[in-house]
Amino acid sequence: MPAINPDRLSERLQTDDEDVVVLDVRHEADFDEWHIPGSVNVDVYDELTDDPDSATGALSDLPEDAEIVTVCAAGVVSQTATDVLREMGYEAVTLTDGMNGWSRVHRHAPVPTDLDGWLGQVARPGKGCLSHVLVSDGEAAVFDPSHYVEEYEAILDDHDAELVGVFDTHAHADHVSGGADLAERHDVPYYLHPRDALAIDATPVEDGRTVTVGGREVEVIHTPGHSEGSVSFDVDGAALITGDTLFHESVGRVELGVEAGIEDSDVEANAATLYESLQRLLDRPDDAVVLPAHDPGSPEPPVSATLGDVRDRNEDLDRDREAFVRELASDVPDHPPNFERVKRTNVGQESVPDDELAELELGPNNCAAE
């Protein structure tokens, strides 16, 4: 079966290759919820499943001078689409593993800072997830890694750096963390705040603690609200790794831990707590680079902005306390798929087999309040 792997497709899309058209054959509702940016949707999923020849009419308007990359959830029905298109005379290939495969793609790039050392951002465009790697004087730390830990192993090898710690800003709700696994592989501490490390073996981080990585200092700032154990990390005053507490144009949601049944607080209390946490971050220098754990859409690293720029762009930061609490407690977006199980996995209350992790994570992250 003619196919293209997700990493190769990612490379072609990064270069704005006009000779490729990504055709998503899933139902329109599934496409609207989550898709590869720039792809087109022709909802012929049922036709391809029941009677493939009946899909030819809907597919006949595709451009004839481009390679068609067919996409479905797992790369099965899209194989049928590729067969039909090739019989129609199109040059067509299937995206290996479909959206499941797209979810595995990672890209990385250096973050522009005045930091003495190397700070890199790893973007996962299929999930909108961002993680970070700090390298200084031959030592390294990883922040908010995905469970595809080989991506971080490769960066450590490229920089000939020794991993000395793995940090999670919080127990995520949209993807399974690779933090504990990566730390165990290297026999180094896995840092997570005790309020989120409910049933998992982690080295506790608390407000004001400083961890040294090579010649750099990483300060822990407890910033609860999105979760009770959410923290941000101040990297030598040059960068703020803010997790899901502060995004460039939004802030973290406040109801996921409550609805997942792992927090005893209520949504209004969490919103008020988040408001206070944000004030602590806004006291930091305006030229510090803000590095969140997510970005909507398909992020191209580095996704960064100074705290001063974030103040100007983020309308949530202009609200007074009362308006902030009212807005976050009342306007609840769609939940990330399977967020209850993902949350329970990341706090150590549930164990998911490796072969189920990819399917568990499928879908958008939806961790921002707006």
C-alpha positions as a printed Julia matrix, in Angstrom:
370×3 Matrix{Float64}:
   0.0    0.0     0.0
   1.49   3.41   -0.99
   2.0    5.33    2.25
   3.76   8.28    3.84
   4.88   8.33    7.46
   3.79  11.19    9.74
   7.28  12.67   10.16
   7.77  12.9     6.4
   4.37  14.55    5.95
   5.25  16.99    8.72
   8.47  17.93    6.91
   6.61  18.54    3.67
   3.97  20.68    5.34
   6.67  22.72    7.1
   8.11  23.65    3.69
   4.66  24.67    2.38
   4.82  21.97   -0.27
   2.1   22.96   -2.76
   2.31  19.55   -4.45
   0.57  17.78   -1.56
  -3.09  17.87   -0.54
  -4.05  16.28    2.77
  -7.49  14.7     2.39
  -9.33  13.82    5.6
 -12.12  11.31    4.92
 -13.57  11.2     8.45
 -17.01  12.45    9.42
 -17.32  16.22    9.37
 -17.87  16.44   13.14
 -14.66  14.52   13.83
 -12.77  16.73   11.39
 -14.11  19.92   12.96
 -12.98  18.75   16.4
  -9.42  17.88   15.39
  -7.54  17.76   12.12
  -4.22  18.44   10.44
  -4.01  22.16    9.7
  -4.49  22.89    6.02
  -6.2   19.58    5.31
  -9.49  19.35    3.44
 -12.44  17.25    4.53
 -14.55  15.16    2.2
 -16.89  13.15    4.41
 -16.98   9.82    2.59
 -16.22   7.63    5.58
 -19.5    5.69    5.37
 -19.27   5.27    1.61
 -15.72   3.97    1.83
 -16.79   1.53    4.53
 -19.98   0.26    2.88
 -19.47   0.7    -0.88
 -16.14   2.26   -1.91
 -17.17   2.85   -5.51
 -19.95   5.17   -4.32
 -17.33   7.61   -3.02
 -15.93   8.45   -6.46
 -18.37  11.27   -7.15
 -17.49  13.19   -3.99
 -13.76  12.68   -4.63
 -13.75  13.75   -8.29
 -13.15  17.45   -7.62
  -9.72  16.99   -6.05
  -6.8   18.65   -7.89
  -5.23  16.33  -10.43
  -1.73  17.84  -10.3
  -1.05  17.15   -6.6
  -0.24  14.13   -4.49
  -3.2   13.27   -2.27
  -2.42  12.11    1.27
  -5.47  10.36    2.72
  -6.19  10.52    6.44
  -8.63   8.84    8.83
  -8.4    8.04   12.53
  -6.07   5.03   12.35
  -5.13   4.68    8.67
  -7.53   1.87    7.8
 -10.45   3.49    5.96
  -8.0    5.95    4.38
  -6.24   2.98    2.75
  -9.51   2.27    0.96
  -9.66   5.95   -0.06
  -6.16   5.68   -1.51
  -7.17   2.61   -3.53
 -10.23   4.39   -4.92
  -8.26   7.53   -5.8
  -5.51   5.59   -7.56
  -8.12   3.74   -9.6
  -9.49   7.18  -10.55
  -6.04   8.2   -11.81
  -4.86  10.24   -8.85
  -1.43   9.98   -7.26
  -2.45   9.05   -3.72
  -0.81   7.71   -0.56
  -2.07   6.92    2.94
  -0.87   8.61    6.12
   0.49   5.75    8.22
  -1.68   5.28   11.32
  -3.82   8.3    10.42
  -4.46  10.87   13.12
  -2.99   8.43   15.6
   0.31   8.7    13.73
   0.03  12.47   13.39
  -0.32  12.67   17.18
   3.18  11.16   17.53
   5.0   13.82   15.49
   7.44  16.0    17.48
   9.46  19.01   16.31
  12.04  20.99   18.25
  13.86  24.3    18.03
  15.91  26.59   20.31
  14.09  29.27   22.29
  15.54  32.77   21.82
  16.65  33.95   25.29
  19.6   35.68   26.93
  20.18  32.5    28.91
  23.76  31.24   29.15
  23.09  27.71   27.95
  20.62  26.08   25.56
  16.87  26.1    26.06
  14.89  24.14   23.49
  11.19  23.7    22.88
   9.69  20.42   21.69
   6.35  20.85   19.96
   3.87  18.1    19.31
   1.71  19.63   16.55
  -0.9   16.89   16.55
  -1.71  17.6    20.2
  -0.75  21.26   20.57
   1.61  20.2    23.37
   4.86  22.0    24.2
   7.71  20.69   26.35
  11.14  22.13   27.07
  14.74  21.01   27.52
  17.38  23.0    29.39
  21.07  22.24   28.78
  23.85  23.92   30.77
  27.46  22.9    31.33
  26.88  19.34   30.22
  23.75  18.81   32.35
  20.13  18.8    31.23
  16.59  18.95   32.55
  13.37  18.11   30.72
  10.05  19.82   31.45
   6.59  18.37   30.65
   7.75  15.51   28.38
   5.34  13.41   26.37
   5.44   9.64   26.8
   7.4    9.4    23.53
  10.61   9.71   25.54
  12.89   8.8    22.62
  12.36  12.36   21.34
  14.13  13.72   24.43
  16.78  11.01   24.43
  17.78  12.18   20.94
  18.15  15.79   22.11
  20.29  14.72   25.06
  22.52  12.76   22.67
  22.79  15.72   20.27
  24.03  17.95   23.1
  26.09  15.24   24.8
  24.29  16.19   28.01
  23.64  14.21   31.17
  20.04  14.3    32.37
  19.84  15.39   36.02
  16.1   15.88   36.48
  12.67  15.67   34.88
   9.97  18.17   35.83
   6.21  18.28   35.28
   4.42  21.57   35.8
   1.3   19.62   36.82
  -0.65  16.41   36.27
  -1.8   16.94   32.7
  -5.33  16.25   31.48
  -4.77  15.9    27.73
  -1.72  13.66   27.39
   0.08  11.03   29.39
   3.33  12.3    30.87
   6.61  10.57   30.12
   8.22  12.25   33.13
   8.38   9.3    35.49
   9.51   6.92   32.73
  12.26   9.22   31.48
  13.52   9.85   35.02
  13.55   6.14   35.81
  15.56   5.37   32.68
  18.27   7.77   33.81
  17.94   7.17   37.55
  17.31  10.87   38.23
  14.57  12.65   40.23
  11.1   13.1    38.79
   9.83  16.4    40.19
   6.09  16.94   40.76
   4.24  18.95   43.37
   2.79  16.77   46.17
  -0.76  18.03   45.56
  -0.64  16.43   42.1
   1.52  13.4    42.99
  -1.42  11.66   44.65
  -0.31   8.07   44.12
   2.93   8.32   42.18
   6.54   8.19   43.36
   7.91  11.68   42.76
  10.43  14.04   44.3
   8.33  16.85   45.79
   8.79  20.42   44.62
   7.46  23.26   46.72
   7.26  27.01   46.39
  10.63  28.74   46.48
  12.74  25.62   46.02
  15.68  26.0    43.65
  17.14  23.15   41.59
  20.52  23.58   39.91
  21.03  22.37   36.34
  24.64  22.89   35.31
  25.25  26.59   35.82
  21.56  27.57   35.8
  19.05  27.9    38.61
  15.46  26.69   38.26
  13.13  28.26   40.83
   9.8   26.64   41.66
   6.76  28.94   41.84
   3.63  27.24   43.16
   0.83  28.5    40.87
  -2.27  26.41   41.68
  -5.66  26.89   40.07
  -5.53  24.79   36.92
  -4.63  21.97   39.27
  -3.89  22.05   42.97
  -0.26  21.13   42.34
   0.41  23.36   39.33
   3.79  25.03   39.42
   5.73  27.32   37.12
   9.5   27.34   36.74
  11.65  30.47   36.59
  14.81  29.59   34.66
  17.48  32.0    35.85
  15.14  34.97   35.4
  15.28  34.57   31.61
  12.33  32.22   31.03
   9.09  31.28   32.74
   7.88  27.73   32.04
   4.23  28.23   32.95
   2.57  24.88   32.18
  -1.19  25.36   31.88
  -1.3   28.29   34.29
  -0.54  31.05   31.79
  -0.81  30.88   28.01
   0.02  33.72   25.67
  -3.62  34.6    25.02
  -5.51  32.68   27.69
  -5.15  30.97   31.07
  -5.65  27.44   32.35
  -9.04  25.83   32.92
 -10.12  25.37   36.51
 -12.64  22.53   36.47
 -10.81  19.49   35.07
  -9.45  18.16   38.37
 -12.82  18.65   40.06
 -14.72  16.84   37.3
 -12.14  14.06   37.17
 -12.88  13.4    40.84
  -9.34  14.01   42.11
  -9.87  17.43   43.74
 -12.12  18.31   46.68
 -12.21  22.01   45.79
 -14.87  23.68   43.65
 -14.55  25.54   40.37
 -15.08  29.02   41.82
 -12.4   28.45   44.47
  -9.97  27.21   41.83
 -10.64  30.29   39.68
  -9.92  32.57   42.63
  -6.74  30.63   43.38
  -5.63  30.88   39.75
  -6.17  34.64   39.83
  -3.78  34.93   42.78
  -1.25  32.64   41.09
  -1.23  34.81   37.98
  -0.46  37.89   40.06
   2.69  36.14   41.3
   3.82  35.49   37.73
   3.06  39.05   36.66
   5.54  40.28   39.27
   8.37  38.74   37.25
  10.48  40.82   34.8
   8.73  41.9    31.59
  11.54  40.55   29.42
  11.23  36.98   30.76
  10.14  34.61   27.97
   6.82  32.88   28.72
   6.8   29.21   27.67
   3.45  27.45   28.22
   2.78  23.73   27.93
   0.24  24.11   25.13
  -0.58  26.2    22.11
  -3.77  25.96   20.06
  -3.64  24.59   16.56
  -0.45  23.06   15.25
   2.44  24.82   17.0
   5.67  25.47   15.15
   8.52  25.83   17.65
   9.57  28.04   19.2
   6.26  29.35   20.54
   7.41  32.15   22.83
   6.57  35.68   23.92
   7.92  37.98   26.59
   5.85  38.52   29.71
   5.43  42.14   28.65
   3.94  41.02   25.31
   1.67  38.53   27.08
   0.35  41.32   29.31
  -0.65  43.24   26.18
  -2.17  40.27   24.32
  -3.95  38.35   27.06
  -7.39  39.77   27.85
  -7.79  37.45   30.85
  -5.09  39.42   32.62
  -7.11  42.65   32.3
 -10.07  41.3    34.32
 -10.47  42.15   37.96
 -10.78  39.29   40.44
 -14.6   39.16   40.4
 -14.89  39.2    36.62
 -12.08  36.67   36.27
 -13.72  34.17   38.63
 -17.13  34.64   37.03
 -15.78  34.11   33.5
 -13.72  31.01   34.23
 -16.36  29.35   36.39
 -19.2   29.87   33.92
 -17.7   29.52   30.45
 -16.54  25.9    30.22
 -15.19  24.7    26.8
 -15.31  21.13   25.55
 -13.28  18.72   27.63
 -10.1   17.06   26.34
 -10.94  13.48   25.23
 -10.62  10.87   28.01
  -9.42  13.57   30.4
 -10.57  11.66   33.48
  -8.41   8.62   32.67
  -5.49  10.77   31.55
  -5.62  12.77   34.79
  -5.85   9.65   36.92
  -2.92   8.13   35.05
  -0.74  11.18   35.61
  -1.45  11.33   39.35
  -0.75   7.6    39.68
  -4.3    6.38   40.28
  -4.58   4.36   37.06
  -2.17   2.39   34.9
  -2.72   2.34   31.14
  -1.04  -0.38   29.02
   1.51   0.97   26.56
  -0.5   -0.23   23.58
  -3.5    1.85   24.68
  -1.69   5.14   25.29
  -1.89   6.46   21.72
  -5.63   5.86   21.44
  -6.23   7.34   24.9
  -4.62  10.61   23.83
  -6.32  11.02   20.46
  -7.99  14.39   20.04
  -7.35  18.07   20.82
  -5.89  19.23   24.13
  -8.55  21.84   25.13
  -6.66  22.81   28.28
  -7.04  26.57   27.89
 -10.01  28.39   29.39
 -10.88  30.02   26.05
